[in-house]
């Protein structure tokens, strides 16, 4: 599927996502402006380990804004938001969200995707631009391309960023498909002491087309780049490339998830990775698996192997990870469930430590939360933020309160699966291609968008629907 069709495909599928008038309770703080549409929430830690949140807003006139805020630990809330100037051709979408990061010396860098007009092209090209601040976000430099000093060709987007062990920042992104091969290349560059980015190097030649990339370090100069790969036969497994020298050189790609998930088109759902000197930990979504039904998986990654692979939940999407100072892994994800005739999405915080797997629900009943992010706040608290009904919310949660034991095979809700021959519970009651009623809202072939599964009566109808876009 070319990028034009893929864009239309995801846009139209988004129309099927049910709306909700539900608002989280007053006990859950609203981060964004209630009068704007908000999304793209992102969490990181500054050079002192303090949580910092960012998000994007669009006003009723179409104006775009990029905000951030520092965590105030003494008052248990985020301080007043600060604005990061961005061009109005900035692309606002959750899988390729704007981001902020901190060098070890405290320099802030804001990154954001932009659409570059091209004569004769309706869609143009995508770029990744950045601005820097040396005064904790009070003033910002003029935006520049991450590859401004080098020949620019095609589109780059869906990036991930991390502070490297040498104090600089490393960024990986999807480049432009060249040579007629399927997929898109994965590229990596790092900042320099002068504030620019080095020339990008190729770390993989053919990744999935529109899933975000995640990076981690091991505090010993190692860098992990984890992404949804595109393997022969349209297998969308999760792969890793590793550097032992702060991103100067990388190993060969190794696929470790071993899901063998075959899907035509990009799932728009990238993996997460975190780590330290004791290990590398990854989490991801797969529509099906070689040894289990689909859902969210977690693994301890050892090269191209995983020493642990665990199904966290069959009904989750959009997982993110962070590490507590003691090495406890924290996960944030949204999980779908049905109540009466409606499908909701609750935000879940997971905890993985030497004692096992635990969880806590962060949202009240009836929520429609998506794209959660997590960051540590000292030794005992974690911050989780998410979007719900075009608003951005957050909570501070004590790690000790994440104490409900996760069942061995994940949560016992409906077991959605794309395995051949099995029917899947979906959010629509008629096939959008032929109009056939789906009995009991069950289908044999599906596509997915933002936690909702759109069903078809047959693979033929699914193909007809996607080819018509």
Long-range contacts (C-beta under 8 A, 24 or more apart in sequence): 1-209, 1-264, 1-265, 1-266, 1-466, 3-123, 3-155, 3-209, 3-210, 4-122, 4-123, 5-466, 5-469, 6-209, 6-210, 6-265, 6-266, 7-123, 8-469, 9-265, 9-447, 9-466, 9-469, 10-210, 10-268, 10-449, 12-469, 13-447, 13-449, 13-454, 14-449, 14-450, 16-427, 16-428, 16-432, 16-449, 16-452, 16-454, 17-427, 17-449, 17-450, 17-451, 17-452, 18-342, 18-343, 18-368, 18-427, 18-452, 19-389, 20-344, 20-366, 20-368, 20-389, 21-389, 22-366, 22-367, 22-368, 22-388, 22-389, 23-388, 23-389, 23-391, 24-363, 24-364, 24-367, 24-388, 24-393, 25-364, 28-363, 28-364, 28-393, 28-394, 28-395, 29-77, 29-78, 29-393, 29-394, 29-395, 30-391, 30-392, 30-393, 31-55, 31-69, 31-78, 31-81, 31-385, 31-392, 31-393, 31-394, 32-57, 32-67, 32-391, 32-392, 33-57, 34-391, 35-59, 35-60, 36-60, 36-65, 37-390, 38-387, 38-390, 38-391, 38-392, 39-92, 39-93, 39-94, 39-97, 39-371, 39-387, 39-390, 39-392, 40-92, 40-93, 40-94, 40-97, 40-98, 40-371, 40-387, 41-97, 41-371, 41-373, 41-385, 41-386, 41-387, 41-392, 41-394, 42-97, 42-98, 42-99, 42-100, 42-373, 43-322, 43-373, 43-374, 43-375, 43-383, 43-385, 44-99, 44-100, 44-101, 44-102, 44-375, 45-102, 45-375, 45-376, 46-70, 46-102, 46-106, 47-102, 47-103, 47-104, 47-105, 47-106, 47-163, 49-376, 49-378, 50-377, 51-375, 51-376, 51-377, 51-383, 52-100, 52-102, 52-375, 53-78, 53-375, 53-383, 53-385, 53-394, 54-84, 54-98, 54-99, 54-100, 54-110, 55-385, 55-392, 56-90, 56-92, 56-97, 56-98, 58-92, 63-88, 64-88, 64-90, 64-92, 66-90, 66-98, 66-110, 66-112, 68-100, 68-110, 68-137, 70-136, 71-377, 71-383, 73-377, 73-378, 76-396, 78-394, 82-137, 82-138, 84-110, 84-131, 84-137, 84-140, 85-131, 85-140, 85-143, 86-110, 86-112, 86-131, 86-143, 87-114, 87-129, 87-143, 89-114, 89-115, 89-116, 89-117, 90-114, 91-115, 91-126, 91-157, 94-318, 94-370, 94-371, 94-387, 95-158, 95-210, 95-211, 95-212, 95-268, 95-269, 95-270, 96-157, 96-158, 96-159, 96-210, 96-212, 97-212, 99-159, 99-161, 101-161, 101-162, 101-163, 101-169, 102-163, 103-163, 103-167, 103-168, 103-169, 103-191, 104-163, 104-167, 104-168, 105-167, 106-134, 106-136, 107-132, 107-133, 107-134, 107-195, 108-132, 108-133, 108-134, 108-136, 108-137, 109-133, 109-161, 109-169, 109-191, 110-140, 111-146, 111-159, 111-161, 111-171, 112-143, 113-157, 113-159, 114-143, 125-154, 125-155, 126-155, 126-156, 126-157, 127-152, 127-155, 127-156, 127-157, 128-156, 128-157, 128-159, 128-171, 128-173, 130-197, 132-195, 141-195, 144-196, 146-171, 146-173, 146-189, 146-197, 146-200, 147-189, 147-197, 147-199, 147-200, 148-196, 149-196, 149-199, 150-199, 150-200, 154-178, 156-187, 158-210, 158-211, 158-212, 158-213, 158-270, 159-212, 159-213, 160-212, 160-213, 160-214, 160-215, 160-225, 160-270, 161-215, 162-215, 162-216, 162-217, 162-223, 163-217, 164-190, 164-217, 164-223, 164-246, 164-247, 165-217, 165-218, 165-219, 165-220, 165-221, 165-222, 165-246, 166-221, 166-246, 168-192, 168-193, 168-246, 170-215, 170-223, 170-246, 170-247, 171-197, 171-215, 172-203, 172-213, 172-215, 172-225, 172-227, 173-213, 174-207, 174-209, 174-210, 174-213, 175-200, 175-202, 177-209, 181-205, 181-206, 182-206, 182-230, 182-234, 183-207, 183-208, 183-209, 183-230, 184-208, 184-209, 186-213, 186-225, 186-227, 186-241, 188-225, 188-243, 188-247, 188-250, 190-246, 190-247, 201-250, 203-241, 203-250, 203-253, 204-229, 204-239, 204-241, 204-253, 206-230, 207-239, 208-236, 208-266, 208-267, 209-266, 210-266, 210-268, 211-266, 211-267, 211-268, 211-269, 211-270, 211-271, 212-270, 213-270, 214-270, 214-271, 214-272, 214-273, 214-282, 215-273, 216-273, 216-274, 216-275, 216-280, 217-275, 218-275, 218-276, 218-277, 218-280, 219-276, 219-277, 220-277, 221-245, 221-246, 223-247, 223-250, 224-273, 224-275, 224-280, 224-301, 225-250, 226-271, 226-272, 226-273, 226-282, 226-301, 227-270, 227-271, 228-266, 228-267, 228-269, 228-270, 228-271, 228-284, 229-253, 229-255, 231-255, 233-262, 234-262, 234-263, 234-264, 235-260, 235-261, 235-262, 236-261, 236-262, 236-263, 236-266, 236-267, 236-286, 237-261, 237-286, 238-271, 238-282, 238-284, 238-286, 240-273, 240-280, 240-282, 240-301, 240-304, 242-303, 254-303, 254-304, 255-304, 256-282, 256-299, 256-301, 256-303, 256-304, 256-305, 256-306, 257-282, 257-284, 257-286, 257-297, 257-299, 257-306, 257-309, 258-290, 258-306, 258-309, 259-286, 259-288, 259-289, 259-290, 259-297, 260-289, 260-290, 261-286, 261-287, 261-288, 261-289, 261-294, 261-418, 262-288, 263-287, 263-418, 264-466, 265-447, 265-466, 267-448, 268-448, 268-449, 269-317, 269-318, 269-448, 271-319, 272-319, 272-320, 272-321, 272-331, 273-301, 273-321, 274-321, 274-322, 274-323, 274-329, 275-323, 276-323, 276-327, 278-327, 281-321, 281-323, 281-329, 281-352, 282-306, 282-321, 283-312, 283-319, 283-320, 283-321, 283-331, 283-333, 284-319, 285-316, 285-317, 285-318, 285-319, 287-418, 287-446, 287-448, 288-417, 288-418, 288-419, 293-415, 293-416, 293-417, 293-419, 293-422, 294-416, 294-417, 294-418, 294-419, 295-410, 295-416, 296-333, 296-410, 298-329, 298-331, 298-352, 310-357, 311-409, 311-410, 312-350, 312-357, 312-406, 312-410, 313-348, 313-410, 313-411, 313-413, 314-410, 314-411, 314-413, 314-414, 314-415, 314-416, 314-417, 315-411, 315-413, 315-414, 315-416, 316-348, 317-370, 317-448, 317-450, 317-451, 318-370, 318-371, 318-372, 318-451, 320-372, 320-373, 320-374, 321-374, 322-374, 322-375, 322-376, 322-382, 323-376, 324-376, 324-379, 324-382, 324-399, 325-376, 325-378, 325-379, 326-379, 327-353, 328-352, 328-353, 328-399, 329-353, 330-374, 330-376, 330-382, 330-399, 330-402, 331-374, 332-362, 332-372, 332-373, 332-374, 332-384, 332-386, 333-372, 334-369, 334-370, 334-371, 334-372, 334-386, 334-451, 335-411, 335-413, 336-413, 336-416, 336-451, 336-452, 337-413, 337-414, 338-413, 338-414, 338-425, 339-365, 339-366, 343-427, 343-452, 344-368, 345-369, 345-370, 345-451, 347-372, 347-384, 347-386, 349-374, 349-382, 349-384, 349-397, 349-402, 350-402, 350-406, 351-399, 351-402, 351-403, 356-405, 356-406, 357-405, 357-406, 358-402, 358-403, 358-404, 358-405, 358-406, 359-402, 359-404, 359-406, 359-411, 360-397, 360-401, 360-402, 360-403, 360-404, 362-386, 362-395, 362-397, 363-388, 369-393, 370-450, 370-451, 416-453, 418-446, 424-453, 424-455, 425-453, 426-452, 426-453, 426-454, 426-455, 427-452, 427-453, 427-454, 427-455, 428-454, 428-455, 431-455, 431-456, 431-457, 431-461, 432-456, 432-465, 433-461, 433-462, 433-464, 433-465, 433-468, 434-461, 434-464, 436-461
